[in-house]
Amino acid sequence: MSAPIPFILAVAFAAAYLHVRVPSRRRSGGALARLILAGGACLLLLYGLYELSVQREFKPENVPIRLDMLFMAPALVGLLILGVIAYLYGLASPKVASTPHNASVGQPKTAPGLGDTPSVDHANERLTHLSPKQKHGHEN
């Protein structure tokens, strides 16, 4: 492989990881896909660094046949196939149903004109447990 190709593939794996990861409402079924994509990006980055060092050290005219590619080429092809499968599996993992923001049962009524901000009375009720207990004769 040429030197920039592993880096391009590492960026593609990282982009696929982020594309699967960003919708954080996905179930844990996509965790294996994210792990494979992140690991694949790291392995491709390491391979790119290795390839750069080999190309810098050994010129192609001095080493016509590289035996290390006999083992690395099938591993890289397998990693690419596994990455594509993991990406498709990560996209197909079902999403968790999101709860509606407006229609929630048991939530306090909001103050008029303030959108989702709770009223002052409700905020005081929620904060009373934080204040120290008051004695019967003393008040703030």
Backbone hydrogen bonds in HBPLUS format (Angstrom, degrees):
<---DONOR---> <-ACCEPTOR-->    atom                        ^
c    i                          cat <-CA-CA->   ^        H-A-AA   ^      H-
h    n   atom  resd res      DA  || num        DHA   H-A  angle D-A-AA Bond
n    s   type  num  typ     dist DA aas  dist angle  dist       angle   num
A0005-ILE N   A0002-SER O   3.30 MM   3  5.67 138.1  2.49 108.2 119.1     1
A0008-ILE N   A0004-PRO O   2.94 MM   4  6.22 152.7  2.01 153.7 162.1     2
A0009-LEU N   A0005-ILE O   2.89 MM   4  6.15 161.0  1.93 155.6 160.7     3
A0010-ALA N   A0006-PRO O   2.82 MM   4  5.99 146.4  1.93 139.0 148.8     4
A0011-VAL N   A0007-PHE O   2.97 MM   4  6.22 152.9  2.05 143.7 150.2     5
A0012-ALA N   A0008-ILE O   2.93 MM   4  6.23 149.9  2.02 143.0 152.1     6
A0013-PHE N   A0009-LEU O   2.86 MM   4  6.14 155.0  1.93 148.9 154.9     7
A0014-ALA N   A0010-ALA O   2.93 MM   4  6.14 157.1  1.98 145.0 151.7     8
A0015-ALA N   A0011-VAL O   2.84 MM   4  6.04 154.3  1.91 146.5 153.7     9
A0016-ALA N   A0012-ALA O   2.90 MM   4  6.11 153.2  1.97 144.1 151.7    10
A0017-TYR N   A0013-PHE O   2.84 MM   4  6.09 152.7  1.91 146.2 154.1    11
A0018-LEU N   A0014-ALA O   2.94 MM   4  6.22 162.5  1.97 148.8 152.8    12
A0019-HIS N   A0015-ALA O   2.86 MM   4  6.03 152.8  1.93 145.1 153.3    13
A0020-VAL N   A0016-ALA O   2.97 MM   4  6.17 148.2  2.07 145.4 153.0    14
A0021-ARG N   A0017-TYR O   2.79 MM   4  5.89 146.4  1.90 146.0 157.0    15
A0022-VAL N   A0018-LEU O   2.83 MM   4  5.64 165.5  1.85 151.4 152.8    16
A0024-SER N   A0022-VAL O   2.64 MM   2  5.32 115.4  2.05 121.9 102.8    17
A0026-ARG N   A0023-PRO O   3.26 MM   3  6.31 146.7  2.38 130.2 131.7    18
A0096-VAL N   A0025-ARG O   2.88 MM  71  5.56 164.5  1.91 148.9 154.1    19
A0027-ARG N   A0094-PRO O   3.42 MM  67  6.50 165.9  2.44 166.5 163.9    20
A0030-GLY N   A0027-ARG O   3.38 MM   3  6.38 170.8  2.39 125.6 125.8    21
A0031-ALA N   A0028-SER O   2.92 MM   3  5.14 163.6  1.95 112.4 117.1    22
A0034-ARG N   A0030-GLY O   2.92 MM   4  6.17 156.8  1.97 149.7 156.0    23
A0035-LEU N   A0031-ALA O   2.91 MM   4  6.12 154.0  1.98 146.0 153.4    24
A0036-ILE N   A0032-LEU O   2.93 MM   4  6.15 160.8  1.97 150.1 154.6    25
A0037-LEU N   A0033-ALA O   2.96 MM   4  6.15 161.6  2.00 149.0 154.3    26
A0038-ALA N   A0034-ARG O   2.88 MM   4  5.99 163.1  1.91 149.1 154.1    27
A0039-GLY N   A0035-LEU O   2.87 MM   4  5.91 163.3  1.90 146.9 152.5    28
A0040-GLY N   A0036-ILE O   2.80 MM   4  5.83 153.1  1.87 142.5 150.8    29
A0041-ALA N   A0037-LEU O   2.95 MM   4  6.13 152.6  2.03 142.6 149.5    30
A0042-CYS N   A0038-ALA O   3.06 MM   4  6.35 157.8  2.11 147.1 152.8    31
A0043-LEU N   A0039-GLY O   2.87 MM   4  6.11 162.7  1.90 152.1 157.1    32
A0044-LEU N   A0040-GLY O   2.89 MM   4  6.01 159.7  1.93 148.1 153.6    33
A0045-LEU N   A0041-ALA O   2.98 MM   4  6.12 149.3  2.08 141.5 150.1    34
A0046-LEU N   A0042-CYS O   2.92 MM   4  6.20 160.7  1.96 151.4 156.4    35
A0047-TYR N   A0043-LEU O   2.84 MM   4  6.05 155.3  1.90 146.1 153.7    36
A0048-GLY N   A0044-LEU O   2.89 MM   4  6.04 152.1  1.96 141.5 149.0    37
A0049-LEU N   A0045-LEU O   3.03 MM   4  6.36 153.7  2.10 147.3 153.8    38
A0050-TYR N   A0046-LEU O   2.93 MM   4  6.21 156.8  1.98 148.2 154.9    39
A0051-GLU N   A0047-TYR O   2.80 MM   4  6.01 160.2  1.84 152.5 157.9    40
A0052-LEU N   A0048-GLY O   2.97 MM   4  6.18 153.5  2.04 143.9 150.8    41
A0053-SER N   A0049-LEU O   3.06 MM   4  6.33 157.8  2.11 146.0 151.7    42
A0054-VAL N   A0050-TYR O   2.92 MM   4  6.20 156.0  1.98 152.1 159.0    43
A0055-GLN N   A0051-GLU O   2.92 MM   4  6.08 162.8  1.95 149.6 154.3    44
A0056-ARG N   A0052-LEU O   2.94 MM   4  6.07 145.4  2.07 142.9 152.4    45
A0057-GLU N   A0053-SER O   2.95 MM   4  6.02 153.5  2.02 143.1 150.2    46
A0058-PHE N   A0054-VAL O   2.82 MM   4  5.75 171.0  1.83 155.0 158.0    47
A0062-ASN N   A0059-LYS O   2.97 MM   3  5.45 142.6  2.11 113.9 124.4    48
A0063-VAL N   A0059-LYS O   3.27 MM   4  6.57 146.5  2.39 152.7 162.4    49
A0070-LEU N   A0067-LEU O   3.03 MM   3  5.26 146.2  2.15 103.3 113.4    50
A0071-PHE N   A0068-ASP O   3.24 MM   3  5.68 143.4  2.38 105.8 114.0    51
A0072-MET N   A0068-ASP O   3.01 MM   4  6.21 156.7  2.06 145.4 152.9    52
A0073-ALA N   A0069-MET O   3.02 MM   4  5.35 163.7  2.04 128.9 133.7    53
A0076-LEU N   A0072-MET O   2.80 MM   4  5.97 156.9  1.86 157.6 163.8    54
A0077-VAL N   A0073-ALA O   2.96 MM   4  6.15 160.5  2.00 152.3 157.6    55
A0078-GLY N   A0074-PRO O   2.88 MM   4  6.01 159.9  1.92 145.2 151.2    56
A0079-LEU N   A0075-ALA O   2.88 MM   4  6.06 149.2  1.97 140.6 149.5    57
A0080-LEU N   A0076-LEU O   2.91 MM   4  6.15 154.3  1.98 146.1 152.6    58
A0081-ILE N   A0077-VAL O   2.98 MM   4  6.25 160.7  2.02 150.8 155.7    59
A0082-LEU N   A0078-GLY O   2.88 MM   4  6.02 162.6  1.91 148.0 153.5    60
A0083-GLY N   A0079-LEU O   2.80 MM   4  5.92 147.5  1.90 142.1 151.7    61
A0084-VAL N   A0080-LEU O   3.00 MM   4  6.25 155.3  2.06 147.6 152.9    62
A0085-ILE N   A0081-ILE O   3.02 MM   4  6.27 163.4  2.05 151.2 155.8    63
A0086-ALA N   A0082-LEU O   2.85 MM   4  6.01 158.1  1.90 145.7 152.3    64
A0087-TYR N   A0083-GLY O   2.87 MM   4  6.01 153.6  1.94 144.1 151.5    65
A0088-LEU N   A0084-VAL O   2.98 MM   4  6.21 164.5  2.00 150.1 153.8    66
A0089-TYR N   A0085-ILE O   2.85 MM   4  6.03 156.8  1.91 148.3 155.6    67
A0090-GLY N   A0086-ALA O   2.78 MM   4  5.90 152.7  1.85 144.9 152.7    68
A0091-LEU N   A0087-TYR O   2.98 MM   4  6.23 148.2  2.08 145.8 153.9    69
A0092-ALA N   A0088-LEU O   3.02 MM   4  6.17 142.7  2.16 139.3 149.5    70
A0093-SER N   A0089-TYR O   3.03 MM   4  6.15 117.5  2.44 140.1 154.1    71
A0111-ALA N   A0117-THR O   3.35 MM   6  6.56 159.6  2.39 161.6 165.2    72
A0114-LEU N   A0111-ALA O   3.27 MM   3  5.71 164.6  2.29 134.1 132.9    73
A0117-THR N   A0114-LEU O   3.42 MM   3  5.67 166.4  2.44 119.9 123.3    74
A0123-ALA N   A0119-SER O   3.04 MM   4  6.31 156.5  2.10 147.6 154.4    75
A0124-ASN N   A0120-VAL O   2.91 MM   4  6.15 154.9  1.97 149.7 156.4    76
A0125-GLU N   A0121-ASP O   2.99 MM   4  6.27 153.8  2.06 146.6 153.7    77
A0126-ARG N   A0122-HIS O   3.03 MM   4  6.30 155.2  2.09 147.8 154.0    78
A0127-LEU N   A0123-ALA O   3.04 MM   4  6.22 137.7  2.22 141.1 152.4    79
A0128-THR N   A0124-ASN O   3.10 MM   4  6.11 119.5  2.48 143.5 155.9    80
A0130-LEU N   A0127-LEU O   3.03 MM   3  5.46 152.8  2.11 111.9 120.3    81
A0138-HIS N   A0135-LYS O   3.30 MM   3  5.52 145.3  2.42 104.6 114.1    82
